[in-house]
Amino acid sequence: MSDWGARAAGHLEALAAFSAEGPGVTRLPYGPHHLAAVDYLTELMQGAGLAVHLDAAATLVGRAEGGGAGTFYMGSHQDSVPQGGAFDGIAGVVLPVLAMQKLAEEGVALPFAVEILAFADEEGVRFPTALVGSRAVAGTVDIAVLDMVDRDGVSLRAALEGFGCDPEGIPALARERGSALGYLEAHIEQGPVLEAEGEALGVVTGICGIERHALRLVGETGHAGTVPMAARKDALVGAARVISEVNRLAQATPGLRATVGQVDVRPGAVNAVPGEVRMPVELRCEDDTTREEAGEAIAAFASLVAAEMGLKLEARRTYAQPAAPCDTALRAALVQAVKAGGGRGMELTSGATHDASAIADLCPISMLFVRCRGGVSHRPDEFAAPADLGAGVSAIAETLRRVADA
């Protein structure tokens, strides 16, 4: 296990060098650092006996043919956030490649084909869209996203063409649902639960659904020294009440996570009563009904606050993504694989979105979490220990054995 972990750590360290200058890893899709990562991963995949090609959506595909019908998919993404870490996404490409190499060295022949997918664009940092590669595989990509542009005015279409891809071929990337056996994504946890429990690995029960609401509260601005307190229509005070309720509701609702991560206060002067506040409210939950009911409750509370304080309220839901539950059978196989390696087979929810949420439209999905130090992610100090990475390689290989025997 430690040997495979050392190999994984070495590959991830090498891949981290394919980054823009600055702290941590900055690897945006379709640029020179992405291309360098593709070249490195191509050699890694070929060394594991996989046939490799770059598809029309810039997904690097490594395929091993099997002895029967159907294909099992694994993978994650190559891109990073600016000044991110060396493990987020990319570990989910390296670990399954090594798992396939491990099985090959042990003489294991799987009765199905395997494709490892190294997606280009999960983070959505360069273009105002994401998951193009995984949605293309699932057959749900909106081809209109090709006309979206980055901050330099370069369209996604042009970026793909410059990367050597043919974006017109994206619709043809959709896999056949009838032959898609399942999908497994390995990923660092990006949270502190596994570390607190003393567990190297965890099995994901499902990926939380997400919705976002845009709230605008409008009152009246005025001089901070001359407008009496009783006469004020302070939009920020109203917003503060709503923010407090968002937190209270999430604390009281099992599985719900709610965040107000931005507040725009106008006129924004130290000596002026705030007359307008705009803020987003984001809700996440593995249960869609709970999430939707929370969104309705917050909108109702904001309306009540506005009425009590004489404020005007504008509220609308701007985004909604359903939860993606993990397949029961694949979860069970993962749990048993983790236990076979000495772990408890602990199960937990993913509050973050992953490529698996898009692949859920194609086939049953599963996810394996790897412990990360301090629960830190999207930062230069993101870290997963070699021993934990090795445990992940072994668990993936064992899961493939169990799927083959099912």
JOBEL-V235936 format. One record per residue. RES is the residue in one letter. SS is DSSP state (hx for helix, st for strand, lp for the rest). PHI is phi in radians with two decimals (999 if undefined). D_FIRST is the distance of its C-alpha to the first C-alpha in Angstrom with 1 decimal. Layout:
RES,SS,PHI,D_FIRST  RES,SS,PHI,D_FIRST
//
This chain:
M,lp,999,0.0  S,hx,-1.14,3.8  D,hx,-1.12,5.4  W,hx,-1.14,5.4  G,hx,-1.14,6.2  A,hx,-1.13,8.7  R,hx,-1.08,10.0  A,hx,-1.05,10.6  A,hx,-1.06,12.3  G,hx,-1.13,14.3  H,hx,-1.15,15.6  L,hx,-1.18,16.5  E,hx,-1.15,18.3  A,hx,-1.12,20.2  L,hx,-1.17,21.2  A,hx,-1.11,22.5  A,lp,-1.28,25.1  F,lp,-1.48,26.7  S,lp,-2.64,28.8  A,lp,-1.15,32.4  E,lp,-1.12,33.4  G,lp,2.10,33.0  P,lp,-1.12,30.4  G,lp,1.16,27.1  V,st,-2.06,26.7  T,lp,-2.16,29.7  R,lp,-2.27,29.1  L,lp,-1.54,31.9  P,lp,-1.21,32.1  Y,lp,1.25,34.2  G,lp,-1.87,34.5  P,hx,-1.11,33.6  H,hx,-1.26,30.2  H,hx,-1.10,29.3  L,hx,-1.09,30.4  A,hx,-1.13,28.3  A,hx,-1.14,25.2  V,hx,-1.05,26.3  D,hx,-1.07,26.6  Y,hx,-1.15,23.2  L,hx,-1.16,21.5  T,hx,-1.05,23.8  E,hx,-1.14,22.5  L,hx,-1.10,18.8  M,hx,-1.15,19.8  Q,hx,-1.11,21.9  G,hx,-1.14,19.2  A,lp,-1.61,17.3  G,lp,1.50,20.5  L,lp,-1.66,22.0  A,st,-1.49,25.7  V,st,-2.11,26.3  H,st,-2.65,29.3  L,st,-1.75,30.6  D,lp,-1.56,32.7  A,lp,-1.16,35.9  A,lp,-1.76,34.3  A,lp,1.20,32.0  T,lp,-1.51,28.9  L,st,-1.49,26.6  V,st,-2.00,25.8  G,st,-1.98,23.3  R,st,-2.14,24.2  A,st,-2.03,23.0  E,lp,-1.26,25.8  G,lp,-2.05,25.5  G,lp,-1.55,27.5  G,lp,-2.57,29.5  A,lp,-1.46,30.9  G,lp,1.69,29.3  T,st,-2.32,26.6  F,st,-1.81,23.5  Y,st,-1.92,23.0  M,st,-2.47,20.2  G,st,2.63,20.5  S,st,-2.95,21.8  H,st,-1.99,24.0  Q,lp,-1.66,24.3  D,lp,-1.37,27.2  S,lp,-2.29,27.2  V,lp,-1.37,29.9  P,lp,-1.03,31.9  Q,lp,0.95,30.1  G,st,-1.57,27.0  G,lp,-1.94,23.4  A,lp,-1.64,20.6  F,lp,-2.14,18.4  D,lp,-0.98,21.0  G,lp,1.43,21.2  I,lp,-1.11,19.6  A,hx,-1.08,16.0  G,hx,-1.32,17.0  V,hx,-1.68,17.8  V,hx,-1.17,14.9  L,hx,-1.07,12.1  P,hx,-1.17,14.1  V,hx,-1.08,14.9  L,hx,-1.18,11.4  A,hx,-1.10,11.0  M,hx,-1.15,14.2  Q,hx,-1.14,13.3  K,hx,-1.08,10.4  L,hx,-1.10,13.1  A,hx,-1.11,15.6  E,hx,-1.16,13.9  E,lp,-1.54,13.7  G,lp,1.33,17.3  V,lp,-1.51,17.3  A,lp,-1.90,20.5  L,lp,-1.39,21.0  P,lp,-1.48,24.6  F,lp,-2.53,25.0  A,st,-1.34,24.8  V,st,-2.25,22.2  E,st,-2.09,23.2  I,st,-1.81,21.1  L,st,-1.95,23.6  A,st,-1.83,23.6  F,st,-1.28,26.6  A,lp,-1.65,29.0  D,lp,-2.54,30.6  E,lp,-1.29,29.1  E,lp,-1.27,30.3  G,lp,1.21,34.0  V,lp,-1.50,34.7  R,lp,-1.37,36.8  F,lp,-2.00,38.7  P,lp,-1.36,40.0  T,lp,-2.70,37.9  A,lp,-2.72,34.2  L,lp,1.10,32.0  V,hx,-1.10,34.2  G,hx,-1.11,31.4  S,hx,-1.24,30.0  R,hx,-1.19,33.6  A,hx,-1.10,34.6  V,hx,-1.10,31.9  A,hx,-1.37,33.2  G,lp,1.40,36.8  T,lp,-2.08,37.9  V,lp,-1.20,38.3  D,lp,-1.62,41.7  I,hx,-1.09,42.9  A,hx,-1.14,45.2  V,hx,-1.12,42.4  L,hx,-1.09,42.8  D,hx,-1.55,45.9  M,lp,-1.19,44.2  V,st,-2.10,44.3  D,lp,-1.54,42.3  R,lp,-1.14,44.0  D,lp,-1.69,45.3  G,lp,1.44,46.9  V,lp,-1.48,44.6  S,st,-1.35,44.2  L,hx,-1.07,40.9  R,hx,-1.03,42.6  A,hx,-1.14,43.3  A,hx,-1.12,39.9  L,hx,-1.15,38.3  E,hx,-1.09,41.0  G,hx,-1.16,40.4  F,lp,-1.60,36.7  G,lp,1.55,37.8  C,lp,-1.85,37.6  D,lp,-1.91,40.4  P,hx,-1.05,40.5  E,hx,-1.18,43.2  G,hx,-1.56,40.5  I,hx,-1.06,38.4  P,hx,-1.00,40.1  A,hx,-1.37,39.1  L,hx,-1.38,35.4  A,lp,-1.03,35.5  R,lp,-1.46,33.4  E,lp,-1.30,35.0  R,hx,-1.08,34.4  G,hx,-1.16,34.9  S,hx,-1.87,32.1  A,st,-1.52,29.5  L,st,-1.40,27.2  G,st,2.88,25.2  Y,st,-2.44,23.2  L,st,-2.20,19.8  E,st,-2.08,19.4  A,st,-1.65,16.4  H,st,-2.75,17.8  I,st,-1.12,17.5  E,lp,-1.09,19.7  Q,lp,1.15,22.4  G,lp,-2.69,23.5  P,lp,-1.71,23.1  V,hx,-1.15,22.6  L,hx,-1.08,18.9  E,hx,-1.09,19.1  A,hx,-1.12,22.2  E,hx,-1.56,20.7  G,lp,1.24,17.7  E,lp,-1.99,15.4  A,lp,-1.31,12.4  L,st,-2.29,13.4  G,st,-2.42,16.9  V,st,-1.88,18.7  V,st,-1.45,21.9  T,st,-1.48,25.2  G,st,3.09,27.2  I,st,-1.76,28.2  C,lp,-1.01,31.2  G,st,-1.33,34.5  I,st,-2.29,36.3  E,st,-2.45,40.0  R,st,-2.27,42.0  H,st,-2.12,45.6  A,st,-1.79,48.0  L,st,-1.97,50.5  R,st,-2.31,53.7  L,st,-1.91,56.0  V,st,-2.14,59.4  G,lp,-2.10,61.9  E,st,-2.38,64.4  T,lp,-1.50,64.0  G,lp,3.14,66.6  H,st,-1.20,67.3  A,lp,-1.14,65.1  G,lp,-1.74,68.2  T,lp,-2.05,70.8  V,lp,-1.50,69.3  P,lp,-1.05,69.6  M,hx,-1.04,66.5  A,hx,-1.19,68.1  A,hx,-1.70,69.0  R,lp,-1.39,65.6  K,st,-2.13,63.4  D,lp,-1.49,60.3  A,hx,-1.16,57.6  L,hx,-1.25,54.9  V,hx,-1.10,55.8  G,hx,-1.09,55.5  A,hx,-1.10,52.1  A,hx,-1.09,50.9  R,hx,-1.12,51.9  V,hx,-1.16,49.9  I,hx,-1.06,46.8  S,hx,-1.09,47.1  E,hx,-1.21,47.5  V,hx,-1.00,44.4  N,hx,-1.17,42.4  R,hx,-1.07,44.1  L,hx,-1.11,43.6  A,hx,-1.16,39.9  Q,hx,-1.12,39.6  A,hx,-1.61,41.5  T,lp,-1.98,39.8  P,lp,-0.98,36.5  G,lp,1.50,33.9  L,lp,-1.55,36.3  R,st,-2.17,35.5  A,st,-2.32,38.5  T,st,-2.49,39.1  V,lp,-1.95,42.1  G,lp,-1.74,40.6  Q,lp,-2.71,43.8  V,st,-2.37,47.4  D,st,-1.86,50.2  V,st,-1.85,53.3  R,st,-2.25,56.7  P,lp,-1.37,58.9  G,lp,1.35,56.4  A,lp,-1.93,58.9  V,lp,-1.13,58.9  N,lp,-1.97,62.5  A,st,-2.27,62.5  V,lp,-1.14,61.8  P,lp,-1.07,58.9  G,lp,-1.74,60.4  E,st,-2.65,57.5  V,st,-2.36,53.8  R,st,-2.08,51.2  M,st,-2.75,47.7  P,st,-1.62,44.9  V,st,-2.12,43.3  E,st,-1.93,39.8  L,st,-2.16,38.6  R,st,-2.35,35.3  C,st,-2.86,34.5  E,lp,-1.28,32.5  D,lp,-1.81,35.9  D,hx,-1.12,38.4  T,hx,-1.10,41.4  T,hx,-1.04,40.6  R,hx,-1.10,40.0  E,hx,-1.15,43.3  E,hx,-1.14,45.2  A,hx,-1.14,44.0  G,hx,-1.09,45.2  E,hx,-1.16,48.6  A,hx,-1.16,48.9  I,hx,-1.20,48.3  A,hx,-1.09,50.8  A,hx,-1.16,53.3  F,hx,-1.16,52.8  A,hx,-1.09,53.3  S,hx,-1.14,56.5  L,hx,-1.11,57.7  V,hx,-1.06,57.2  A,hx,-1.07,59.0  A,hx,-1.14,61.9  E,hx,-1.17,62.2  M,hx,-1.78,62.2  G,lp,1.26,64.2  L,lp,-1.77,61.4  K,st,-1.65,60.8  L,st,-2.20,57.4  E,st,-2.10,55.7  A,st,-2.47,52.4  R,st,-2.61,50.5  R,st,-1.43,47.1  T,st,-1.80,45.8  Y,st,-2.76,42.4  A,st,-2.62,40.7  Q,st,-2.31,37.4  P,lp,-1.18,36.6  A,lp,-1.19,33.5  A,st,-2.14,30.9  P,st,-1.22,29.6  C,lp,-1.42,26.3  D,lp,-1.13,26.8  T,hx,-1.06,26.8  A,hx,-1.17,25.2  L,hx,-1.18,22.3  R,hx,-1.04,21.8  A,hx,-1.10,21.7  A,hx,-1.11,19.1  L,hx,-1.14,16.9  V,hx,-1.02,17.6  Q,hx,-1.17,16.8  A,hx,-1.15,13.5  V,hx,-1.13,12.6  K,hx,-1.11,14.2  A,hx,-1.10,12.3  G,lp,-1.62,9.1  G,lp,1.76,11.4  G,lp,-1.55,13.1  R,lp,-1.43,16.9  G,lp,1.29,17.1  M,lp,-1.12,19.5  E,st,-1.95,21.8  L,st,-2.71,23.6  T,st,-1.56,25.9  S,st,-1.70,25.6  G,lp,-1.45,28.6  A,lp,-1.70,27.9  T,lp,-1.49,28.7  H,lp,-2.43,26.3  D,hx,-1.00,26.7  A,hx,-0.99,25.9  S,hx,-1.14,29.3  A,hx,-1.42,31.1  I,hx,-1.17,29.2  A,lp,-1.03,30.2  D,lp,-1.36,33.6  L,lp,-1.77,32.2  C,lp,-2.80,29.9  P,lp,-1.05,27.9  I,st,-2.07,25.2  S,st,-2.63,22.1  M,st,-2.46,19.9  L,st,-2.04,16.5  F,st,-1.67,16.7  V,st,-1.94,14.1  R,lp,-0.97,15.5  C,lp,-2.20,17.5  R,hx,-1.09,19.1  G,hx,1.22,22.6  G,hx,1.21,22.6  V,lp,-1.45,23.8  S,lp,-2.64,24.1  H,lp,1.08,26.7  R,lp,-2.44,26.9  P,lp,-1.04,25.9  D,lp,-1.56,24.0  E,lp,-1.00,21.6  F,lp,-2.73,18.0  A,lp,-2.22,14.5  A,lp,-1.22,12.1  P,hx,-0.93,9.2  A,hx,-1.07,6.9  D,hx,-1.23,8.8  L,hx,-1.10,8.6  G,hx,-1.10,4.9  A,hx,-1.07,6.0  G,hx,-1.14,8.9  V,hx,-1.01,7.9  S,hx,-1.12,6.8  A,hx,-1.16,10.0  I,hx,-1.14,12.0  A,hx,-1.05,11.5  E,hx,-1.16,12.3  T,hx,-1.10,15.2  L,hx,-1.10,16.6  R,hx,-1.05,16.7  R,hx,-1.22,18.5  V,hx,-1.12,20.9  A,hx,-1.13,21.6  D,hx,-1.50,22.5  A,lp,-1.22,24.6
//
